[in-house]
Amino acid sequence: MMPTRGKSRKSLDETSPMTAGRTPGGLALRIRLPALVRSVPGEVYLLGGITVLLVMLGVVMVFSASSVEQQVLNGNPFSVGEKQATFAAAGVAVMLLVARIRRSFWVRIAPWALAGALLLQLLTALTPLGTEVGGNQNWINLGGVTVQPSEFLKIALVLAVAAFFARREPVTLQELSPVLLMGALSIAAIYAGKDMGTSIVVAIALFTGLFFAGIRLRLFVLPILLVSAGAFFAVTLRGSRSDRVAAWLSNCSSDPAGTCWQAVQGTWALAHGGIFGVGLGQSSSKWSWLPEASNDFIVAIIGEETGLIGLLTLLTLFVLLAFVLIRITGRTRDPFARVATAMILAWMIGQAFINIAVVLGLLPVLGVPLPFISAGGSSLVANLIAIGIVMSLARPRTDDSTDSAVPPSQ
């Protein structure tokens, strides 16, 4: 029956007036396209959709949160919003392009990507090439565009760690030492630019990668102790950090007009928004009351303008993002894809948790942006590239390792 059916379909296509003049290549594409679409796991489409919704929400809120400050600075209230929209459009296009790249490409470039990203981050943090903003030297000017190399170092570390576990299964601390060295160098290079918040996010992603690689829990003890000791000394040795922690521990009662000003204004903005918000564009906190209104504290503006309803919508999107990434991580059979996806999951959701917790007063101020939402081209593009990599690894491949595929949703 099957050969006869195939033959009659071919005969019909060749003789029908509707298909006259069409090439065999076009026929093959028409036959294979539905199967190709069906073979893509539903998580890939859902992941892309959630990401685009977050990006769209971020662009709208950056336009609103930055408008007053930019009107005062340069007379154009939409300058930052326009840049964010441009980066968003370019980033989504890059995400879709990255999603088509083969797994083997990521494995092959991983060590070179890490070496290049580390070098660029060190040049930024330790040489006059870097630009200091807000006390952190984590930006560099490349051809007229200001870039934050630490955001792309995250991607490089994800690929390098995943590639390491794709080749071997270490069972001792000595065998695990190369990946610990990669993580330590990355964290140290970022911290050299005085960016403790990003260093914490990278550490969280690294330990998550180790966990999903199947490393024995006893091997976590020494690395966790070392990271904890490093964080303790990082806080105590720099006065501004210890002041933030002390103020946070006192519930900001010790210095509400100084160290705690940003946190207090963020809390006030959330309270002012109530359940339904004051309306899009109607925030009073962005009138020079709340520092970093379009960056680290954009959640406060979202809460003020859209209220509890808007905040719950934002949280729902991040919960859905976490659910999809967890599902992809759990279903993949390839250690490279599993570790990479798990690290990106920890990066995105861990960073979002820290940002929102800071605004809610649950953590001291750390200077961590909200993924996909906060203003900043480097962060947005790096986040979208990372999601594109997950989509790339989740797509079934006929021309690559079959282990990299996530089984299609039933």
C-alpha positions in Angstrom: 0.0 0.0 0.0 2.7 2.5 0.9 4.7 2.3 -2.4 1.4 2.5 -4.4 0.3 5.5 -2.5 3.6 7.2 -3.0 3.6 6.5 -6.7 0.0 7.7 -7.2 0.9 11.0 -5.2 3.8 11.5 -7.5 1.8 10.9 -10.6 -0.9 13.3 -9.5 1.6 16.0 -8.8 3.2 15.6 -12.2 0.0 15.6 -14.2 -2.3 18.0 -12.3 -2.7 21.5 -13.8 -2.4 22.8 -10.3 1.2 21.6 -10.0 2.4 21.9 -13.6 5.8 23.4 -13.9 6.8 22.9 -10.3 10.2 21.4 -9.6 10.8 18.2 -7.7 12.7 20.3 -5.1 9.5 22.3 -4.4 7.6 19.0 -4.1 10.1 17.6 -1.6 9.9 20.8 0.4 6.1 20.7 0.5 6.2 17.1 1.7 8.9 17.5 4.3 7.9 20.9 5.7 4.9 19.7 7.8 7.0 16.9 9.3 9.8 19.3 10.0 7.5 21.6 11.9 5.9 18.8 13.8 9.4 17.4 14.8 10.2 20.6 16.7 9.3 20.2 20.4 6.5 22.4 21.6 8.8 23.7 24.3 10.9 25.5 21.6 7.9 27.5 20.4 6.7 28.2 24.0 10.2 29.3 25.0 10.5 31.7 22.1 7.0 33.1 22.7 7.6 33.7 26.4 10.9 35.4 25.7 9.4 37.7 23.1 6.6 38.7 25.5 9.2 39.5 28.2 11.2 41.6 25.7 8.2 43.5 24.5 7.2 44.2 28.1 10.7 45.4 28.8 10.8 47.8 25.9 7.5 49.4 26.9 8.6 49.8 30.5 12.1 51.2 29.5 10.4 53.8 27.4 8.3 54.8 30.4 10.9 54.6 33.1 13.6 56.5 31.3 11.5 59.2 29.7 11.8 61.9 32.4 15.5 61.5 32.9 16.3 61.6 29.2 14.1 64.6 28.6 16.2 66.5 31.2 19.5 65.2 29.9 19.2 65.5 26.2 15.7 66.8 25.4 14.6 63.4 23.8 12.5 61.5 26.3 12.6 58.4 24.1 16.3 58.1 23.4 17.0 55.2 25.8 13.7 53.5 24.8 14.6 53.8 21.1 18.0 52.2 21.7 16.3 49.4 23.8 13.8 48.7 21.0 16.7 48.6 18.4 18.6 46.1 20.6 15.4 44.1 21.1 14.7 43.8 17.4 18.3 42.9 16.6 18.5 40.5 19.6 15.4 38.6 18.6 16.7 38.2 15.1 20.0 36.9 16.4 18.2 34.5 18.8 16.3 33.0 15.8 19.5 32.7 13.8 21.4 31.1 16.7 18.5 28.6 17.2 19.4 27.2 13.7 23.0 26.5 14.6 24.2 22.9 15.1 25.2 21.5 18.5 28.6 20.6 17.2 29.4 24.2 16.5 28.9 25.2 20.1 31.1 22.3 21.4 33.8 23.3 18.9 34.0 27.0 19.8 33.5 26.6 23.5 37.2 26.9 24.7 38.0 29.7 22.2 34.9 31.6 23.2 35.8 31.4 26.9 39.4 32.4 26.3 38.3 35.4 24.2 35.6 36.5 26.6 38.0 36.2 29.6 40.6 38.3 27.8 38.1 41.0 26.9 36.7 41.1 30.5 40.2 41.4 31.9 41.1 44.2 29.5 37.9 45.9 30.6 38.4 45.5 34.3 42.1 46.1 34.6 43.2 48.5 31.9 42.3 52.1 30.9 40.3 50.6 28.0 37.4 49.9 30.5 34.8 52.5 31.4 33.6 53.0 35.0 29.9 53.4 35.6 28.4 53.5 39.0 31.6 52.4 40.7 31.9 49.3 38.4 34.5 49.1 35.6 32.7 46.6 33.4 32.1 48.4 30.2 34.3 48.9 27.1 33.8 51.0 24.0 34.1 49.0 20.8 33.6 51.0 17.6 31.4 53.6 19.2 29.2 51.0 21.0 29.5 50.5 24.7 29.7 46.7 25.5 29.5 44.9 28.8 31.8 41.8 28.3 30.8 40.1 31.5 27.3 39.4 29.9 29.0 37.5 27.1 31.4 35.8 29.4 28.4 34.1 31.0 27.6 32.5 27.6 31.2 31.5 27.0 31.4 29.8 30.5 28.1 28.0 29.9 29.4 26.5 26.7 32.8 25.7 28.1 31.5 23.9 31.2 28.9 22.0 29.1 31.6 20.9 26.6 33.7 19.7 29.5 31.0 17.4 30.8 30.1 16.3 27.3 33.5 14.6 27.0 34.1 13.2 30.5 32.4 12.3 33.8 34.7 13.4 36.6 34.4 11.5 39.9 37.2 13.1 41.9 37.9 16.7 42.8 41.1 16.6 40.9 39.3 15.5 37.7 36.8 18.3 38.3 39.5 20.9 38.7 39.5 22.2 35.1 35.9 23.2 35.3 36.4 24.7 38.7 39.3 26.7 37.3 37.2 28.0 34.4 34.6 29.1 36.9 37.0 30.7 39.3 38.8 32.7 36.5 35.4 33.9 35.2 34.2 35.0 38.6 37.5 36.6 39.5 37.6 38.5 36.1 34.1 39.9 36.7 34.8 40.8 40.3 38.0 42.6 39.2 35.5 45.1 37.6 33.9 45.4 41.1 30.7 43.7 39.9 29.7 41.5 42.8 26.2 41.0 41.7 27.1 39.4 38.4 29.8 37.3 40.1 27.1 35.8 42.4 24.9 35.0 39.4 27.8 33.3 37.6 28.6 31.2 40.8 25.0 30.1 41.0 25.0 29.1 37.3 28.3 27.2 37.8 27.1 25.2 40.8 23.8 24.4 39.0 25.8 23.1 36.0 27.8 20.8 38.4 24.6 19.5 39.9 22.9 18.6 36.6 26.2 17.1 35.4 25.7 14.5 38.1 28.7 15.5 40.3 28.6 13.8 43.7 27.4 16.2 46.4 30.5 15.7 48.6 32.5 17.3 45.8 30.5 20.5 46.3 31.7 21.1 49.8 35.1 22.7 49.2 34.0 24.9 46.2 31.0 26.2 48.2 33.2 27.0 51.2 35.7 28.8 49.0 33.0 30.8 47.2 31.4 31.7 50.6 34.7 32.8 52.0 35.3 34.9 49.0 31.9 36.6 49.2 32.4 37.3 52.9 35.7 39.0 52.3 34.3 40.9 49.3 31.6 42.4 51.4 33.7 43.2 54.5 36.7 44.6 52.6 34.7 47.3 50.7 33.0 49.9 52.8 30.1 50.5 50.4 29.1 46.9 50.3 29.3 46.4 54.1 27.2 49.6 54.6 24.5 48.2 52.3 24.4 44.9 54.1 24.3 46.7 57.5 21.5 49.0 56.4 19.5 46.1 55.0 19.9 44.1 58.3 18.5 47.2 60.1 15.5 47.3 57.8 16.8 50.5 56.4 16.1 52.4 59.6 19.7 53.4 60.1 20.2 55.6 57.0 16.9 56.0 55.0 18.1 59.2 53.3 21.6 57.8 52.4 22.6 54.2 51.8 18.9 53.1 51.9 17.5 55.9 49.6 17.2 53.7 46.6 15.6 50.8 48.5 13.2 53.1 50.3 12.1 54.8 47.1 11.6 51.4 45.5 9.3 50.3 48.3 7.4 53.5 48.1 6.9 53.1 44.4 5.5 49.6 44.9 3.1 50.8 47.6 2.0 53.8 45.5 1.0 51.4 42.7 -1.5 49.4 44.8 -3.5 46.7 43.0 -4.1 48.3 39.6 -1.3 50.9 39.4 -1.4 54.6 38.6 -1.3 54.0 34.9 1.3 53.5 32.2 3.7 56.5 32.1 2.2 58.1 35.2 4.9 57.1 37.7 6.0 59.8 40.1 9.1 57.9 41.3 10.8 58.2 37.9 10.9 62.0 38.4 14.4 61.8 39.8 13.3 60.1 43.0 14.3 56.6 42.3 17.9 56.0 41.0 18.3 53.5 38.2 14.6 53.5 37.5 15.0 52.0 34.0 17.7 49.5 35.1 18.1 47.7 38.4 14.9 49.0 39.9 12.6 48.9 36.9 10.4 46.4 38.8 9.5 49.2 41.1 8.2 51.3 38.2 6.3 48.3 36.8 4.7 47.9 40.2 3.8 51.6 40.5 2.4 52.0 37.0 0.7 48.6 36.5 0.1 47.6 40.2 0.0 44.2 41.7 -1.7 42.9 38.5 1.3 43.9 36.4 3.8 42.4 38.9 1.9 39.1 39.0 1.9 39.1 35.2 5.6 39.6 35.2 6.2 36.9 37.7 4.0 34.5 35.8 6.1 35.0 32.7 9.2 34.2 34.6 7.6 31.1 36.2 6.6 29.9 32.8 10.1 30.5 31.5 11.5 28.5 34.4 9.0 25.7 33.7 9.9 25.4 30.0 13.7 25.5 30.7 13.3 22.8 33.5 11.3 20.7 31.1 13.9 20.9 28.4 16.6 20.2 30.9 14.8 17.1 32.1 13.9 15.7 28.7 17.2 16.0 26.9 19.5 12.9 26.6 22.7 14.9 25.8 24.9 15.9 28.7 26.1 19.0 26.8 22.5 20.2 26.2 21.4 19.3 29.7 24.3 21.2 31.5 24.1 24.2 29.2 20.3 24.5 29.6 20.5 24.1 33.3 23.1 26.8 33.6 21.1 29.2 31.5 18.1 28.4 33.6 20.0 29.2 36.8 21.4 32.4 35.2 18.0 33.8 34.0 15.8 32.7 36.9 18.5 33.3 39.6 19.2 36.8 38.3 15.5 37.6 38.1 15.0 36.3 41.7 17.9 38.4 43.0 16.6 41.6 41.2 13.0 41.2 42.4 14.1 40.3 45.9 16.3 43.4 46.1 13.4 45.6 45.1 11.1 43.9 47.6 13.7 44.5 50.3 14.4 40.7 50.8 18.1 41.2 49.8 20.6 44.1 50.0 21.1 46.1 46.8 23.4 44.2 44.5 23.1 46.0 41.2 21.8 43.1 39.1 19.5 43.9 36.1 16.2 42.1 35.4 16.7 39.8 32.4 14.9 40.9 29.2 13.3 43.9 31.1 16.0 46.3 32.3 17.6 48.8 30.0 20.9 47.7 28.5 21.9 46.4 25.1 24.6 44.0 26.2 22.4 42.3 28.8 19.4 42.0 26.5 21.4 40.6 23.5 23.3 38.2 25.6 20.1 36.9 27.2 18.5 36.4 23.8 21.6 34.6 22.5 21.5 32.3 25.5 17.8 31.5 24.8 18.7 30.9 21.2 21.3 28.4 22.3 18.7 26.5 24.3 16.4 26.5 21.3 19.3 25.2 19.2 20.0 22.3 21.6 16.4 21.4 22.0 15.7 21.1 18.3 16.0 17.5 16.8 18.9 17.2 14.4 19.1 14.8 11.5 22.6 16.0 10.6 24.1 16.0 14.1 24.3 13.9 17.2 20.9 12.4 17.9 21.5 12.6 21.6 21.2 16.4 21.3 17.5 16.2 20.5 14.6 16.7 22.9 11.8 14.3 22.0 8.9 16.1 20.4 6.0 16.8 22.8 3.2 14.3 22.7 
